Structures are given as structure tokens and as C-alpha cells.
């Protein structure tokens, strides 16, 4: 990762344009406090889940491995990205040479979060629309392969832009973000594939699942009514064909 830094490149506060000051570039302290609370909750919840997953064999189902993938990504984003964001907003003049590292982790894990949820959505879609195929393919091995493919795609998608930014386009000025203006075409591709596509897929998948479940519920209500109706006609259709039943019923009614 040290290759991301340009040779002999260091951050010098005197290089900041005169119209930029610590006050004008600093994010309000309320945002820093908010991210700190999010950081604490994210770390606590995900560590709790990961430890529970490790200590409880019964939790290690194929679907739980997808959730483990989500938790690991969330935890890494908190440890490597949120900490940097909190530091930069609290001390905006001390970004220094850590910016390339922060941008690397932040970009990859932000995109990764979307695609970890995409894997969960795909699993839910298969369970609803292709239950037989889902049961056949629902294994820890398949889940692990899916996660590896997902992260390979994320790294291949994000790394070129981050590396090019660190080597050629980073201006080393505040704030500590990727210089998206220097790579407009790749920025559009990354925005579409890295953020818009996962969001649209997750939203559309759950809409499809809700629609499917509503149709299934409607079919179940219709089937229930038909079954109730059959209970009324069954004695007339089947029971009446039983030998001696008519005579027994006549005797019963005559006795009453």
C-alpha cells in the first residue's frame, strides 16, 4: 500500500490555498459526534454477532455466512474508515499522508457494503422464486464462493480509480477525499455500478418478494375457500356412495 504514496510526498499545511482555513473546511462538531456514536454502535453490534457466530455452531448456517460477510464489512468500514473520518473532522489540518490509505479502505468498504446486501437479497429471491434450486445450492461452500466472487468484483471495480488517484491525481489538499473531478468517466461508472446498481437491485428484489408473497397469500385464501366448500360437498359426492349408508341415515332419522 505504500506504493500509493508519491515519492517524497508529504502534507504541508502551507500548501493549502489562502482562501481555505481550518474553520471553513472543518465539518461541524455535531457531525463528528454523530459519526462517533455510529462507530461505537457499529463496532459493538458486529463484534457481538461475530463472537456469537464463532462460539455457537448452530448459528453457522449458509445464510448466516452471508450475514457474517455483512458484519465483517461493516466492522472494517468502522475500524478503517470511520476512525479516519472522525480524526479528519476533529483535526482537519492533520490529514497528512494517511489520506491514500483512508481513501482506499473507505472506497472499497463503502461499495462492499452494498454488494454484501445484494448477496442477501439474491439468497432471499431464490428462496421465494426458486425454492427447490435454493435448497440444492444452499450450502456453506456455495455461500463462501459467492462472497469471494463478490469481493473480487468489488476490488476490481474500485481499485483502479483509487490507485490512479493516489499516484497521479491526488492534490493533497483538504478535505481528504478522492479527486473525482480528475476521472469523470470512471466516476460515473463507479457511481452506477458501485452505488446505484446495488441500491436498485436490493429495492427491486424486496418489492418482487413482497409482490410474490401477496400473490401467494391471495392464492392461499382462494384455496382455503375451495377446501371449505369441498367439505360441504364431500358427503354428497363420496359418502353417499357407501353401501348401506342411505338406509342407515333413514333409520337414524326415523328413530329421531
N, C-alpha and C positions, 0 to 999 in steps of 0.2 A: 504493500500500500504506500510505502514511502516513495514509490515512483510517481505518485500523483502530484508530488510537490515539484515545482520547477526548481532548477538548480539555483542555490544561493538565494532562494526567495524567502523573505521574512516580512512580517507585517510591521509597517511603520506608521504610527498614528499621524506623523507629519504629512503623509501622502494623501490623507483624506482631504477632499476639496474643502475650501474655506467655507462654503455655504452649508456644510454638513457638520453638525455638532452632536455631542453625546445626547443632548436633550432632545434634539429633533429626530434622532434615529432610534432612540430607546422606546421600546414598547411599554405601554403603561404598566405600572406595577401590579394592577389588578389582573392583567393577563398572565403575568409571571406567577402570581399566587394561584390562579385558576389551573394553569398547567401543572403546578406543583401538586395540587390536590389530585388531578387526573393521574399524574405519575404515581403517587402513593397508592391510589386505589387500583391502578392497573397492575403494579408490581405485586401488591398483596393478593389480589384475586387470582392472578395467573400462577403465582408460586403455590398458592393453596391448591389449585386444580392440578398442577404438575406433580406435587408431592402426593396428593390423593391418588393420582393415576399410577405413580410408581409403587406406592405402598399397598394398593388394593388390586389384586389380579383380576377380580371380577369386572373392574372398570375397563379393562383393556380389550374392548370390542373394536371391530373395524371402524365403526362410526366415531368412537372415542379417539381414534388416532387422527381423524380429521380435526376434532376439537383440540387435540394436543398440538397439531400444526398451527391452529389459530392462536393458541395460548403462547407458544414459543415465539411466534412472530410479534404478537403484542408485547411480550416481555422484552424482546430485543429492541423493539422500537422505543420502549420506555427507557431502557438502560443506555442505549447508544444515541438516541435522537432527542428524546425529551430532556435528558440531562444537559445536552448541548444547548438546546433552545432556552432552557431556564438560565443557564450560565450567560449566554449571549445577551438575553434581555435584561438580566440583572447587572451585567458588566459589559456593555456594548463596545467598549474600547479595547477589549482583551480577546477578540476573536482569534487573532494570530494564525499560525499555520495549521490549526486544528480544523479549519473550515473544510478542506477537501475530505477529511475523514467524516466529518459531520454530514456533509452533502452525500457522501457515498452511502452511509448507513440509512440516512433519512429517506433518500430516494428509493432505495431497494425495499425497505420495510414498509413504506407507505404504499407502494404498488403491491407488495406481497400481501398486505392485509386484505386488499380487495379480492385477490385470487384465492386466498385461503377460504374466504366466504363463498367464492364461486364453487370450490370443490364440495363444500357442504350443500350448496344448492343443487349441484348435479346429483349428489347422493340422494337428496330428498325427491328430486324429479324422477329418478329411476325407481325409487321405492313406490311411487304413486302410479307412474305411467307404464313401467315395465317391471312389475314385482318379481316375476319368475327370473328374468335376466339379473335383476338386482340381487336376489338370493344366491344365484350361482356365482356372481362376481364379487359378492360382498365378503371380502377376506382381508386380513391384515396385510398380506403380501400385495394385493391389488391397491389397497389404500396407500401403502408405502411407495409403490411405483408411481401412483398419481401425484403424490406430494413431491417426489423427486423431479418428475416431468414439469410440474408447476414451477418449482424454484429454478430449474434450468431455463425455462422460458422467461421468467422474471429477470434473471441475471443477464440473459442475452438481450433483453429489451432495454434495460436501464443502463447497464454498464458502459456502452459506447458513449452515451451522452455525458455521463458523469466524468469519465476518463478524459474525453476531449475538453470538457470544461476545465478540469484541473490542470491539464497540460498546456492549453492554448488560450482559453477564453476567460479564465478567472482574473478579475481585475483587482482582487484583494481589497475591495472597498466594502464598507458596511452597507446593508446588513450581510450576514454570512449566508448567502443563497447562491444557487446555480444561476449563471448568467444565461437565462433562457433566450434573451434577445439575440445572442450571438449564433443561436442554432434554431431559427424559427421553424424550419421544415420538420426537424426532428422533434421539436417541442410539440407540434401538432400531432405527430404520430404517437408520441409518448402520452399525451393527454387523452387521445382517443383510445388507444389500446391499454394504457395503464390505469386510467381512472374511469372514463366514460363507459367503456365496454363492460367491465366488471359490475358497475352500478346498474346499467341497463339489464344485464343478464340476471342479476340477483332479483331485481324488482319484477321483471317479466316472469321469472321462474315461479316466484311465490304467487303472482297473480294467476298463472296457469294452474298451480296446485290448488289454490282456493276455488277456481272455477271447476276443476275436476272433482273436488270434494263436494261442492254444492250439487253438481250433477249426480254424483253417486248418492248423495243424501236424498235427492229427488227420486232417483230410481228405487232406493230402499223404501221410501214411503209408498211408492206405487206398488212395489212387490208386496209390501205388508198388507195393503188394502186387498190385493188379489188373493193373498193367502187367507185373510179373514173371510172373504167371500166364498172361497173354496170350502171353508169349514161349514158354511151353511148348506152347500150343495152336496158335500161328500156323502151324508146319509142317504140322500135321494138317489145318487148315482151308483154308489158302491154297496152300501149296507143293504139296500133293498133287494139286491141280487142274492143275498144269502138265503139258502133254502130254509123254509120254516119260519123265517123272520116275520112275514106278514101275519101268519097265524098266531104267533106269539104276541104280536102287538095287539091283534084283535082280542085275544083272550085277556090281555092286560087292561085294555080299555073297557072290556065288558065287565071285568071284576070291579073296576072303579065305579 
